[in-house]
């Protein structure tokens, strides 16, 4: 399998790489100026993503501020992701898909129980809590994520419609950290609707200096 690689990364070697399975989330530190490439390995797989100021975890990624400051419900190459204090945290440098979600919360246990009658289903909220706990970030402090590759449509009367992702195998986004960060990534385990085309698969993350 040949992975797509942004021209921005020419001459750079990854300092961290991990294949993230739907029930095996990951959290890790990043330094200001480092690059993060998130790759959809098989296509049509959503990657839930949150981040925090490494030196002050009370500052965290805010999808509301990201929408408001960019004046957009869509993420476009060149836009920054903003914190709850309106500080830029990461900038989207490259994007081979162009369709992501900054409206929906992470899936959680109650979502699966209320909507599908399934108890204790794997979910992104628990995934994040499991890997962020060692950094002092607990379940109730996890912000709404950016859902890379998620395709959410807006219908005529404002209803949201979850559709199958447009991403294909090896599509990616590339971001650069604008402050020192703690980053967490979850390959969404949703298999009850079109979020991951009913078949969750793996995400690849690579960090470059």
trRosetta pair geometry for C-beta under 8 A, 3 or more apart (Angstrom, degrees):
i j d omega theta_ij theta_ji phi_ij phi_ji
1 41 7.8 36 158 -166 157 89
1 169 7.8 -106 -150 165 117 124
1 170 7.3 -179 172 -67 104 122
2 170 7.4 15 95 -111 58 165
3 39 6.3 -15 -153 -144 110 164
3 170 5.5 -169 -137 -138 51 114
3 204 7.3 -83 -122 85 134 159
4 39 7.1 165 52 -126 89 116
4 96 6.2 19 130 -51 159 166
4 170 4.6 127 -4 150 97 107
4 171 7.0 20 31 -102 148 26
4 172 5.7 -161 82 4 112 118
5 9 5.7 -102 178 67 95 126
5 37 7.8 -10 -130 -142 61 166
6 9 5.0 92 71 1 85 100
6 37 6.8 -159 4 -105 114 124
6 93 7.2 84 177 108 161 109
6 94 4.3 133 -120 66 136 169
6 172 7.2 -118 -41 93 98 129
6 174 4.7 -25 -24 -41 157 157
7 10 5.6 -3 -170 -34 55 112
8 35 7.4 171 119 -124 115 150
8 93 5.7 25 -54 144 176 134
8 94 5.9 -155 4 -32 130 132
8 174 6.2 151 55 133 134 156
9 12 4.7 -96 -168 50 72 117
9 35 6.6 -165 -93 110 98 161
9 37 7.0 -22 -59 -51 149 137
9 174 7.2 -133 -39 -132 111 142
9 208 5.7 -174 -132 -45 106 173
12 35 7.2 57 135 37 164 138
12 208 4.5 57 148 -167 133 131
12 209 7.1 -169 -154 59 109 60
13 208 7.2 155 84 -127 25 92
14 17 4.9 64 128 -54 150 103
14 206 4.2 -76 -113 -168 138 105
14 207 6.2 99 -158 62 86 45
14 208 5.5 -72 -104 -79 54 74
15 34 7.8 -77 40 -142 129 124
15 207 5.6 -58 62 98 85 93
15 208 6.6 127 5 -123 86 28
15 209 5.3 61 -25 -30 137 99
16 28 6.4 155 174 165 162 162
16 205 7.5 -15 118 117 98 95
16 206 6.9 162 89 -153 60 43
16 207 4.0 20 49 37 105 113
17 204 7.2 -6 -168 -175 90 94
17 205 7.0 175 -146 92 45 56
17 206 4.7 0 -104 -105 85 82
17 207 7.6 -146 -64 22 49 67
18 26 5.4 108 109 -88 155 168
18 204 7.4 170 87 -151 42 54
18 205 5.4 -3 56 56 86 96
19 41 7.4 30 -138 -57 98 151
19 202 5.3 6 180 176 95 137
19 203 7.6 155 -162 81 51 41
19 204 5.5 -26 -105 -100 65 76
20 24 6.3 -159 -158 92 55 84
20 25 6.6 30 -159 -128 113 36
20 26 5.4 -108 -102 2 110 114
20 47 7.6 84 78 -127 139 103
20 185 5.6 -92 -92 113 170 113
20 186 7.3 -153 164 -136 131 21
20 187 4.8 158 117 -26 97 108
20 202 6.3 149 73 -163 49 77
20 203 4.5 -20 61 66 108 92
20 204 7.2 -178 14 -86 81 22
20 205 6.1 45 -21 -6 120 105
21 24 4.2 49 54 30 95 109
21 187 6.1 -107 160 47 15 140
21 202 5.3 -38 -95 -103 57 94
22 122 6.6 97 137 117 97 142
22 186 7.9 52 -151 173 47 77
22 187 4.6 -93 -86 101 52 101
22 188 6.8 -27 -132 97 94 24
22 189 3.9 115 170 -90 116 81
22 200 4.2 51 -80 148 149 136
22 201 7.5 87 -42 43 108 5
22 202 7.5 -105 -30 -87 70 51
23 122 4.9 -71 -101 -137 98 155
23 127 7.4 -138 -141 -98 38 109
23 189 6.1 57 -65 -85 73 138
24 187 7.9 13 57 30 68 111
25 124 7.7 112 -83 -142 134 61
25 127 3.8 120 -34 174 137 103
25 128 6.5 -114 169 -72 167 40
25 130 6.5 125 50 66 119 108
25 131 4.9 -128 103 -10 106 137
25 184 6.5 25 165 -176 120 94
25 185 6.4 178 -159 89 80 51
25 186 4.3 -28 -106 -97 115 79
25 187 7.5 -164 -93 17 65 66
26 131 6.2 169 -154 -144 12 161
26 184 7.1 178 94 -146 45 57
26 185 5.4 -4 60 55 88 95
26 205 6.8 -146 71 34 140 142
27 128 7.9 92 -68 -149 117 59
27 131 3.9 156 -6 140 110 111
27 132 5.4 152 -87 -76 160 63
27 134 7.8 169 76 52 134 102
27 135 6.7 -114 142 -14 143 131
27 182 6.4 17 179 175 105 94
27 183 6.7 176 -150 90 60 46
27 184 4.1 -18 -98 -97 92 86
27 185 7.7 171 -82 17 47 63
28 182 7.6 177 91 -152 23 60
28 183 5.9 -20 63 60 71 92
28 207 7.3 -121 109 -35 139 149
29 54 5.8 67 -139 -118 101 130
29 180 7.3 -4 -172 -178 100 90
29 181 6.9 155 -158 88 54 53
29 182 5.7 -37 -98 -98 64 63
29 183 7.6 133 -123 15 14 81
30 34 4.9 -140 -170 69 95 131
30 36 6.5 -49 -105 -57 154 115
30 51 8.0 -37 32 -139 122 128
30 54 7.8 -153 56 -57 55 129
30 177 4.7 178 127 -62 122 152
30 180 7.1 179 92 -154 57 49
30 181 4.5 -2 56 59 98 101
30 182 7.8 171 18 -90 75 17
30 183 5.5 36 -8 -12 118 122
30 207 6.3 -146 -108 -136 102 132
31 34 5.0 94 60 -19 74 118
31 177 6.6 144 96 80 31 147
31 180 5.6 -19 -130 -110 48 83
31 209 7.8 21 55 -124 120 82
32 177 5.3 -130 -117 115 35 102
32 178 6.5 6 -138 170 90 17
32 179 5.3 -24 -88 -137 105 18
32 180 5.4 -58 -30 -52 86 60
32 181 8.0 120 -69 -14 57 84
33 176 6.8 -17 -150 -176 27 104
33 177 6.4 -37 22 70 25 90
33 209 7.9 29 113 -168 96 57
34 176 7.2 169 89 -150 31 65
34 177 5.1 20 55 20 77 121
34 207 5.8 13 163 -175 125 99
34 208 6.5 165 -167 82 76 47
34 209 5.7 -42 -113 -111 91 44
35 93 7.5 -49 -131 25 105 147
35 174 6.3 -8 -173 -172 109 95
35 175 7.0 153 -157 83 59 44
35 176 5.3 -33 -98 -96 69 73
35 177 7.8 -133 -74 0 23 79
35 207 6.9 152 81 -159 55 50
35 208 4.1 -10 59 59 109 100
35 209 7.8 -83 20 -8 84 6
36 90 7.4 -39 34 -140 123 139
36 174 7.3 161 84 -154 48 48
36 175 4.8 -13 59 62 97 96
36 176 7.7 175 17 -86 74 25
36 177 7.1 80 -15 -45 107 90
36 183 6.7 -178 -101 -135 156 171
36 205 6.7 -21 -166 -163 92 99
36 206 7.5 153 -155 81 46 47
36 207 5.6 -17 -100 -103 69 73
36 208 7.9 -162 -67 22 26 74
37 172 5.5 4 -174 -178 94 134
37 173 7.4 175 -148 87 52 44
37 174 5.0 -14 -100 -103 80 79
37 175 7.9 177 -77 23 36 65
37 205 7.2 154 83 -155 55 48
37 206 4.7 -8 58 60 103 96
37 207 7.9 -167 22 -76 71 28
37 208 7.2 43 -8 -8 105 110
38 47 5.4 -168 175 97 133 168
38 49 7.2 -70 -80 -79 162 137
38 148 5.6 65 105 97 145 171
38 172 6.2 157 80 -154 47 76
38 173 5.2 0 53 53 99 88
38 175 7.7 22 -3 4 103 107
38 185 6.9 -172 -115 -128 119 137
38 203 6.3 -12 -169 -179 89 116
38 204 7.5 152 -159 81 41 53
38 205 5.6 -13 -105 -103 68 78
39 170 6.0 -16 -169 -145 113 49
39 171 7.2 155 -151 83 63 35
39 172 4.3 -29 -97 -93 70 104
39 203 6.9 147 75 -168 52 63
39 204 4.2 -16 62 62 108 102
39 205 7.6 -173 21 -77 77 31
39 206 7.4 28 -6 3 114 102
40 43 5.8 83 132 -97 115 28
40 44 7.4 129 174 19 135 24
40 45 5.0 164 -147 53 96 92
40 47 7.1 -131 -81 -26 83 112
40 97 7.8 58 9 -58 137 138
40 148 7.9 -155 -56 125 104 105
40 149 5.3 103 -69 -90 139 159
40 165 7.6 -153 -138 132 159 151
40 167 4.5 58 51 146 165 142
40 168 7.7 124 93 78 122 24
40 169 7.2 -131 110 -129 84 27
40 170 7.1 -90 75 -22 66 6
40 171 5.0 -1 44 62 113 85
40 172 7.0 -159 12 -77 72 50
40 203 6.5 -34 -102 -114 48 76
41 45 7.3 -3 38 33 72 145
41 169 6.7 -11 149 -149 37 76
41 170 6.8 29 -137 -73 35 55
41 201 6.4 -129 66 135 99 115
41 202 5.0 -2 30 85 140 90
41 203 6.6 -167 -10 -112 96 21
41 204 5.3 99 -67 -19 104 104
42 45 6.4 74 57 -20 87 125
42 169 5.4 -28 -153 -105 26 91
42 201 4.3 -58 38 142 130 165
42 202 7.0 86 -5 43 104 74
43 165 7.5 -175 170 93 63 114
43 167 5.5 -170 -146 117 62 76
43 168 4.4 -19 -112 -156 123 32
43 169 4.4 -57 -36 -51 103 55
43 170 7.9 -24 -60 11 82 50
43 171 6.9 78 -107 10 72 107
43 201 7.9 32 52 51 45 148
44 149 7.6 174 -135 161 19 122
44 164 5.8 -18 -140 -180 119 94
44 165 4.4 162 -133 57 54 104
44 167 6.0 -176 -60 69 35 83
44 168 7.8 23 -31 -96 75 33
44 196 6.2 109 139 -170 81 52
44 197 4.0 10 158 -7 140 130
44 199 7.6 49 103 63 120 93
44 201 7.8 75 77 21 76 120
45 149 6.4 32 82 102 45 152
45 165 7.0 -86 15 29 20 156
45 167 7.2 -79 38 81 57 132
45 187 6.2 -10 167 -158 121 99
45 188 7.3 174 -177 45 71 87
45 196 5.2 29 -119 -139 55 104
45 200 6.5 89 -129 -151 100 53
45 201 4.7 -103 -75 57 138 87
45 202 7.1 11 169 59 173 21
45 203 6.2 -154 119 -67 126 83
46 101 7.9 -14 -136 26 123 119
46 147 5.3 -12 -168 -176 118 96
46 148 6.8 147 -161 75 59 54
46 149 5.3 -159 -107 80 50 95
46 150 4.4 42 -119 -71 122 90
46 165 6.3 -174 -63 -64 77 134
46 187 7.7 130 84 -161 54 51
46 188 4.2 1 81 18 104 135
46 190 7.3 10 42 35 129 116
46 195 5.5 -55 -4 166 140 95
46 196 5.6 -107 9 -76 90 86
47 147 7.3 150 73 -162 44 47
47 148 4.3 -14 61 58 100 109
47 149 6.1 73 12 20 84 112
47 185 6.0 -18 -174 -162 105 98
47 186 7.2 151 -162 75 55 45
47 187 6.1 -33 -106 -101 71 56
47 188 7.1 -138 -88 -14 18 88
47 203 4.7 103 -94 -114 114 154
48 106 5.4 73 -151 -112 149 99
48 124 4.3 58 24 -151 165 145
48 127 7.6 116 66 73 131 132
48 128 7.4 -87 118 -56 125 113
48 145 4.2 42 -168 125 86 169
48 146 7.7 146 -156 77 46 44
48 147 5.7 -19 -98 -105 64 72
48 148 7.9 -156 -70 21 16 76
48 185 7.3 145 80 -159 58 45
48 186 4.3 -11 60 61 107 100
48 187 8.0 -159 21 -75 80 7
48 188 5.5 103 -23 -70 101 92
49 61 7.8 -25 123 81 79 176
49 145 5.5 127 54 -169 41 104
49 146 4.8 -30 66 65 103 91
49 147 7.6 177 18 -84 82 24
49 148 5.9 48 -10 -15 128 107
49 183 7.4 -20 -162 -167 89 93
49 184 7.3 160 -150 86 44 57
49 185 5.7 -3 -103 -107 76 72
49 186 7.9 -156 -65 28 40 69
50 60 7.0 -1 179 -176 103 108
50 61 5.4 -160 -154 43 63 129
50 128 6.3 41 27 -132 134 136
50 132 8.0 -22 84 -73 126 145
50 142 6.4 -150 -21 -164 178 83
50 143 5.7 150 -138 59 122 88
50 145 5.0 -86 -56 -105 87 82
50 146 7.6 156 -78 17 47 73
50 183 7.7 162 89 -154 47 49
50 184 5.2 -4 60 57 89 102
51 60 7.1 168 95 -155 45 66
51 61 4.9 84 49 -38 74 119
51 81 7.7 86 40 112 124 137
51 89 5.8 155 92 159 126 137
51 90 6.8 85 37 -23 160 122
51 181 4.8 -13 -174 -167 119 124
51 182 6.5 161 -157 81 65 50
51 183 4.7 -18 -103 -103 99 66
51 184 7.1 -180 -82 19 49 67
52 57 4.8 13 172 -134 140 71
52 59 6.8 123 -164 86 67 60
52 60 4.7 -27 -105 -104 77 83
52 61 7.3 -87 -67 -7 45 79
52 132 8.0 104 -6 -144 136 121
52 135 7.4 149 59 134 144 141
52 137 6.4 -150 -37 -80 160 147
52 181 6.7 131 68 -159 43 70
52 182 4.6 -10 57 55 98 102
53 56 4.6 -6 99 60 129 77
53 57 6.7 -155 64 -85 75 28
53 58 7.7 -30 47 58 118 51
53 59 3.8 31 -3 75 131 112
53 60 7.2 -104 2 -68 78 44
53 83 6.8 27 -44 -114 104 151
53 87 8.0 44 -79 76 122 138
53 89 7.6 -111 -71 -115 72 106
53 179 6.1 -28 -122 121 82 137
53 180 7.2 63 -166 80 60 73
53 181 7.0 -63 -112 -108 26 56
53 182 7.9 5 80 15 18 87
54 179 7.5 -167 13 132 91 89
54 180 3.9 -74 33 130 131 97
54 181 5.4 -99 -41 -61 97 2
54 182 5.3 131 -99 -33 70 78
55 180 6.2 68 -22 76 97 123
56 59 5.0 50 99 11 103 105
57 60 7.0 29 -178 -65 58 100
57 135 6.7 148 -94 141 141 103
57 136 6.0 174 20 88 163 106
57 137 5.5 -139 -172 -75 139 101
57 141 7.6 49 144 151 111 140
57 182 7.1 -9 -104 30 97 138
59 83 4.9 15 179 -178 92 144
59 84 6.4 -154 -142 48 55 91
59 85 5.3 -42 -124 3 107 123
59 87 6.9 3 -170 40 134 126
60 83 6.2 133 71 -146 21 89
60 84 5.8 28 55 -5 70 113
60 141 7.8 160 -39 162 160 87
60 143 4.9 165 126 -19 128 135
61 66 7.5 5 -174 -39 83 127
61 81 6.0 -13 -136 155 104 117
61 82 7.8 113 -146 86 57 33
61 83 6.3 -70 -92 -105 28 59
61 84 8.0 52 97 -28 12 79
61 89 5.9 -110 -91 52 79 164
61 143 5.7 -174 75 77 75 143
61 145 7.7 43 97 -129 135 43
61 146 7.0 -84 163 -16 142 100
62 65 3.9 54 95 19 124 107
62 66 6.2 172 95 -15 64 83
62 82 6.0 -43 58 101 94 80
62 83 5.8 76 3 176 99 26
62 84 4.3 126 -55 -73 130 62
62 143 6.4 -97 -93 -166 51 149
62 144 8.0 56 -148 51 44 94
63 66 5.3 -53 -143 39 36 117
63 67 6.3 39 156 -20 67 101
63 102 4.4 180 -156 -175 110 90
63 103 7.4 -165 152 -70 139 22
63 143 7.4 165 -4 150 86 110
63 144 4.9 -72 16 96 127 114
63 145 7.4 41 -49 98 127 17
63 146 6.3 161 -93 -74 105 69
64 67 6.0 -54 -152 35 28 108
64 68 6.2 21 154 -14 64 112
64 144 7.7 88 -27 46 84 132
65 68 5.5 -57 -139 43 33 110
65 69 5.7 26 166 -15 71 110
65 82 4.3 -109 120 100 109 119
65 83 6.8 -15 73 88 152 25
65 84 6.3 178 -14 -106 140 32
65 86 5.7 -139 -162 -90 135 61
66 69 6.5 -52 -132 40 22 101
66 70 6.1 2 169 4 58 117
66 75 7.7 -12 158 -91 124 99
66 79 7.8 85 -170 152 93 119
66 80 7.7 -136 -128 107 86 61
66 81 5.2 -16 -108 -143 128 59
66 82 4.9 176 -79 32 63 86
66 102 6.0 -109 92 -163 125 148
66 146 7.6 -20 65 -80 172 112
67 70 6.5 -77 -146 52 19 96
67 71 7.8 69 162 -99 54 10
67 72 6.5 -131 -147 75 59 44
67 73 5.9 20 -134 -96 112 51
67 102 5.9 175 -63 116 98 128
68 71 7.1 16 -177 -74 30 49
69 80 7.7 -44 107 74 133 99
69 82 5.1 79 23 -24 147 158
69 86 6.6 141 -74 -142 134 86
70 75 7.7 33 121 -111 172 56
70 76 7.8 165 -176 30 132 93
70 79 5.0 27 -116 -146 137 125
70 80 7.6 -173 -69 54 108 64
70 82 7.9 -168 -25 -9 92 118
72 75 7.5 144 110 -75 121 30
72 76 6.9 -44 142 -2 167 108
72 79 7.3 -99 54 -105 138 151
73 102 6.7 -167 -167 62 55 100
73 103 6.6 19 -161 -59 106 111
73 154 7.7 50 114 -45 159 141
74 99 7.8 -51 -141 -121 106 51
74 100 7.7 116 -156 54 63 73
74 102 7.9 168 -110 20 16 112
75 79 5.7 -141 -155 63 68 139
75 81 7.9 0 -123 -79 125 90
75 92 5.9 117 169 -34 111 165
75 95 7.6 170 117 -98 101 159
75 100 5.1 -22 39 60 122 121
75 102 6.3 114 -41 -31 103 126
75 146 7.3 51 -50 -151 151 124
76 79 5.3 94 60 -20 67 118
76 92 7.4 152 97 82 28 138
76 95 7.9 -137 -159 36 32 153
76 98 7.7 24 -118 -143 63 81
77 92 5.6 -121 -121 119 43 102
77 93 7.0 12 -156 155 89 16
77 94 6.5 26 -127 -112 119 24
77 95 5.0 -145 -72 18 96 111
77 98 7.9 -50 -26 -101 97 81
78 91 7.3 -22 -165 -178 27 103
78 92 6.7 -31 20 77 22 85
78 93 7.8 70 -76 -115 41 34
79 91 7.2 -178 100 -150 32 68
79 92 5.4 14 60 32 75 115
80 88 4.0 -45 180 -133 148 111
80 89 7.3 132 174 38 96 54
80 90 6.9 159 -157 86 68 38
80 91 4.7 -41 -98 -96 73 76
80 92 7.6 -164 -92 5 23 75
80 178 6.7 2 -141 -16 118 156
81 88 7.2 99 65 -156 45 65
81 89 5.2 -57 95 60 91 99
81 90 4.6 9 39 56 115 86
81 91 7.4 -154 10 -79 74 29
81 92 7.2 93 -33 -37 94 91
81 146 6.7 -67 -123 -46 134 147
81 175 7.5 -7 3 -141 126 133
82 86 5.8 -9 -178 -142 126 38
82 87 6.7 146 -155 70 75 30
82 88 5.9 -50 -99 -96 69 46
82 89 6.5 143 -129 1 17 92
83 86 6.8 -60 69 11 73 15
83 87 4.7 -2 33 54 119 83
83 88 7.8 -107 -3 -39 87 3
83 89 5.2 111 -51 -50 91 115
84 143 7.5 -149 -50 -101 116 144
87 178 7.9 -168 151 109 86 117
87 179 6.9 35 138 -33 125 144
88 91 6.7 16 179 -62 125 88
88 178 4.5 -27 118 100 98 162
88 179 7.7 148 96 -19 63 100
89 177 7.4 -45 162 -148 61 65
89 178 5.8 154 164 53 11 101
89 179 6.0 -62 -130 31 57 106
89 181 6.6 92 -175 -94 99 123
90 175 4.4 18 171 176 125 123
90 176 6.5 159 -157 75 74 38
90 177 5.6 -40 -101 -104 84 43
90 178 5.9 -167 -87 4 25 92
90 181 7.4 10 -59 -62 102 158
91 175 6.6 154 73 -155 39 72
91 176 5.3 -13 53 54 92 91
91 178 6.0 86 -21 -49 93 118
92 95 6.0 14 171 -48 115 118
92 173 6.4 -50 -142 -171 98 111
92 174 7.6 107 -164 76 55 53
92 175 5.8 -37 -99 -99 49 82
93 174 4.8 -60 68 104 101 99
93 175 6.4 159 8 -110 89 24
93 176 5.6 66 -37 -14 127 101
94 172 7.5 21 109 102 103 96
94 173 7.0 163 90 -159 62 44
94 174 3.9 23 49 38 100 119
95 98 5.7 118 126 -70 117 54
95 100 7.9 -94 -148 -22 131 122
95 172 7.8 -136 -130 103 37 54
95 173 5.0 7 -108 -116 77 81
95 174 7.4 -132 -58 26 51 71
96 167 8.0 83 93 -130 91 86
96 171 4.6 -150 91 -148 113 78
96 172 5.5 54 17 44 118 63
96 173 7.6 -136 19 -71 71 47
97 100 7.1 98 93 -51 123 85
97 149 6.0 -42 159 -107 179 73
97 165 7.8 -29 -156 176 142 100
97 166 5.9 136 -164 88 98 99
97 167 4.7 -34 -104 -89 135 85
97 171 4.8 78 -60 169 100 137
97 172 8.0 168 -17 47 99 20
97 173 7.3 -57 26 -61 106 88
98 166 7.8 -45 64 86 78 141
99 149 7.5 52 89 -143 77 35
99 151 5.4 24 142 -102 126 85
99 165 7.5 163 96 -155 113 68
99 166 4.9 66 46 28 140 129
99 167 7.8 -145 63 -45 96 77
100 146 6.7 19 155 175 127 96
100 147 6.4 169 -177 88 80 60
100 148 5.2 -33 -128 -127 123 43
100 149 6.3 1 -104 -25 80 23
100 150 6.2 61 -157 44 51 70
100 173 7.4 23 -66 -66 144 146
101 104 5.4 2 150 19 136 103
101 146 7.5 156 84 -168 56 53
101 147 4.0 -10 64 63 104 114
101 150 3.8 -49 6 87 122 115
101 151 7.3 -123 -49 -53 107 9
101 152 4.6 78 -109 3 122 119
102 146 5.6 -18 -98 -118 85 77
102 147 7.4 -165 -72 26 37 78
103 152 5.9 -129 50 93 124 158
103 160 6.6 -168 121 -113 143 142
104 144 7.8 175 106 -164 32 111
104 147 5.9 0 61 -12 106 148
104 150 6.9 -101 39 138 131 155
104 152 6.1 174 -28 -74 118 151
104 160 7.3 157 -75 163 99 155
104 162 7.8 53 -79 -88 155 106
105 108 7.7 -28 127 -14 115 106
105 144 5.0 -87 -110 -119 69 95
105 145 7.5 94 -162 21 40 78
106 123 7.2 111 149 159 94 93
106 124 3.9 -124 -165 94 107 117
106 125 4.6 143 107 -62 122 75
106 128 6.7 -52 -138 -8 173 133
106 142 7.1 -36 21 131 146 126
106 144 7.0 -170 -13 -138 78 50
106 145 5.2 75 -64 0 97 118
106 186 7.4 61 -140 56 122 145
107 111 5.0 -117 -154 65 73 153
107 112 7.1 63 176 -44 111 91
107 123 4.5 -126 112 -150 91 99
107 124 5.2 95 46 17 78 97
107 125 6.8 -131 92 -9 41 92
107 188 6.6 97 13 -153 122 101
107 189 7.6 -127 75 58 139 76
107 190 5.4 158 -41 -71 161 107
107 195 7.9 -64 -47 -58 132 175
108 111 5.2 110 54 -2 62 103
108 112 7.8 -136 99 1 38 86
108 123 5.0 125 -123 140 23 151
108 124 7.5 -73 -68 59 57 69
108 125 3.8 2 -95 20 93 144
108 126 7.0 122 -138 -24 69 82
109 112 6.2 -63 -160 38 36 104
109 113 6.3 28 151 -15 71 111
109 119 7.6 23 -171 -161 102 49
109 120 6.4 -4 -134 -100 114 32
109 121 6.6 155 -126 46 59 72
109 123 5.8 -141 -56 11 51 146
109 125 7.5 -98 -8 64 71 120
109 126 6.7 66 -42 -39 98 124
110 113 5.4 -57 -142 42 37 110
110 114 5.7 30 162 -15 73 110
111 114 6.3 -59 -138 42 22 103
111 115 5.8 -6 173 6 61 120
111 123 6.9 135 46 -128 114 141
112 115 6.5 -63 -125 51 21 94
112 116 5.3 -44 -165 47 61 113
112 118 4.4 -61 160 71 106 101
112 119 7.7 169 107 -85 109 12
112 121 3.7 -127 179 31 175 137
112 123 6.6 -135 -18 -70 121 122
112 192 6.9 142 -126 -2 85 150
113 116 7.5 -52 -83 58 8 68
113 117 6.7 34 -158 -125 45 20
113 118 6.4 -114 -84 67 46 46
113 119 5.9 48 -97 -93 102 56
113 121 7.8 -165 -46 7 65 105
115 192 7.2 132 110 116 114 145
116 121 7.6 38 71 -37 129 155
116 192 4.8 -61 -86 -153 153 158
118 121 4.6 53 120 -51 120 120
118 192 7.3 -151 3 -71 142 143
121 189 7.4 -176 157 109 89 119
121 192 8.0 -22 -153 -26 163 127
122 126 7.1 -123 -154 67 52 126
122 127 7.2 57 -180 -58 90 102
122 189 4.2 -16 102 89 111 168
123 126 5.2 85 66 18 85 101
123 127 6.7 -142 101 -11 42 93
123 189 6.5 -110 -86 54 29 112
123 190 8.0 54 -120 -68 70 74
124 127 5.1 -53 -144 36 36 120
124 128 6.3 38 158 -21 69 100
124 145 6.9 -74 148 -5 141 152
124 186 4.3 142 -135 102 86 152
124 188 5.6 -31 -61 -112 120 74
124 189 7.3 -179 -52 18 69 83
125 128 6.0 -51 -151 33 29 108
125 129 6.5 27 151 -17 62 107
125 139 6.9 58 163 -151 97 88
125 142 6.4 154 -145 81 74 149
126 129 5.5 -54 -145 38 35 113
126 130 6.3 39 156 -27 67 104
126 139 7.7 -4 -101 -114 50 108
127 130 6.0 -58 -154 28 27 112
127 131 7.0 -2 161 2 62 108
127 186 4.1 104 108 -118 145 129
127 189 7.7 152 -49 -8 134 114
128 131 6.6 -77 -153 46 30 92
128 132 5.5 5 166 -4 72 124
128 142 4.8 103 114 -134 140 145
128 145 7.8 -154 -69 -68 143 122
128 184 5.3 92 -133 136 84 147
128 186 6.1 -77 -56 -38 77 132
129 132 6.3 -66 -125 48 23 98
129 133 6.1 47 169 -49 61 99
129 138 6.4 34 -140 -165 94 48
129 139 4.3 7 -104 -84 135 76
129 142 6.4 -89 -67 -39 75 139
130 133 6.6 -38 -155 0 18 116
131 134 7.5 -47 -178 21 40 102
131 184 5.7 149 90 -131 119 111
132 135 5.4 -61 -166 43 60 110
132 137 3.9 -57 157 79 114 111
132 138 7.4 -160 103 -70 101 22
132 142 6.8 139 50 -91 158 102
132 182 7.4 107 -129 142 90 128
132 184 5.5 -44 -64 -70 106 149
133 136 7.7 62 -176 -60 35 12
133 137 6.9 -106 -79 68 25 58
133 138 6.1 55 -108 -98 75 67
135 182 5.3 107 -150 -152 162 159
137 141 5.4 -128 -160 92 72 122
137 142 6.8 97 156 -78 106 72
137 182 7.4 174 -13 105 142 146
138 141 5.4 75 57 19 63 108
138 142 7.8 -106 108 -32 30 87
139 142 6.3 -49 -163 -1 31 114
145 186 7.8 -88 -100 38 164 108
147 150 3.6 -3 130 7 118 139
147 152 7.9 74 75 -22 137 118
147 188 7.3 28 -142 -52 101 140
148 173 5.6 -119 -142 9 129 138
149 165 4.7 23 159 -147 89 140
149 166 7.7 -147 -159 51 71 64
149 167 4.3 -31 -140 -17 113 142
149 171 7.1 125 -105 95 115 122
150 162 7.7 -50 -174 -140 100 91
150 165 6.3 -73 -110 -90 26 101
150 188 7.7 62 -78 -8 113 157
150 195 6.4 -23 -128 -153 100 82
151 162 7.4 103 85 -166 67 52
151 163 4.4 -68 112 76 112 93
151 164 6.4 8 49 91 135 28
151 165 4.9 167 -12 -107 107 42
151 166 5.7 112 -80 -17 133 84
152 160 5.5 -13 -177 -167 111 104
152 161 6.9 146 -165 72 58 45
152 162 5.9 -30 -107 -100 75 56
152 163 7.1 166 -100 19 22 82
153 160 7.2 141 76 -162 48 51
153 161 4.2 -24 64 64 100 102
153 162 7.9 -158 21 -67 79 10
153 163 5.4 56 -16 -18 110 124
154 158 6.8 -26 -168 -139 94 36
154 159 7.7 148 -158 76 48 41
154 160 6.5 -28 -100 -103 58 59
154 161 7.6 -162 -68 20 13 86
155 158 7.1 -30 71 49 73 15
155 159 4.3 -9 46 61 122 91
155 160 7.5 -144 6 -70 91 11
155 161 5.6 84 -42 -23 107 117
162 193 5.5 57 91 138 140 129
162 194 5.3 160 123 62 91 95
162 195 5.6 -34 -179 -71 132 70
163 194 5.6 -42 -158 118 21 141
164 194 4.7 -91 -61 -178 65 106
164 197 4.5 57 -138 -87 110 85
165 195 7.8 31 -38 169 96 41
165 196 7.1 2 -5 -119 118 40
165 197 6.7 -85 28 -32 84 98
167 171 4.2 -143 -154 60 92 143
168 171 5.4 103 53 -32 61 114
177 180 7.2 56 156 -101 135 23
177 181 5.2 -133 -137 1 124 123
185 203 6.6 -131 160 100 122 141
185 205 5.6 154 29 -58 170 145
186 189 8.0 -66 165 -15 104 84
187 200 6.6 119 140 -176 99 104
187 201 7.3 -98 180 95 133 39
187 202 5.9 -56 -111 -138 166 36
187 203 4.3 -171 -87 0 103 106
188 195 6.0 -90 123 141 144 130
188 196 5.9 -172 87 -51 104 121
188 200 6.4 -135 97 -118 61 114
189 200 5.1 -8 -134 -89 42 172
190 193 6.3 -35 164 46 117 83
190 195 4.1 26 90 57 140 143
190 196 5.7 145 74 3 84 105
190 200 6.7 132 54 -69 45 114
191 196 6.9 -44 -88 61 56 117
191 198 5.9 65 -164 -165 63 50
191 199 6.8 61 -127 -87 94 25
191 200 5.6 -82 -69 -11 94 101
192 198 7.8 88 -73 -121 3 76
193 198 7.4 -130 113 -81 11 75
194 197 6.3 15 -160 -94 64 37
194 198 6.7 -29 -103 -38 42 81
196 199 6.2 -130 124 65 97 41
196 200 4.7 48 112 -87 164 60
196 201 7.1 176 -179 12 122 72
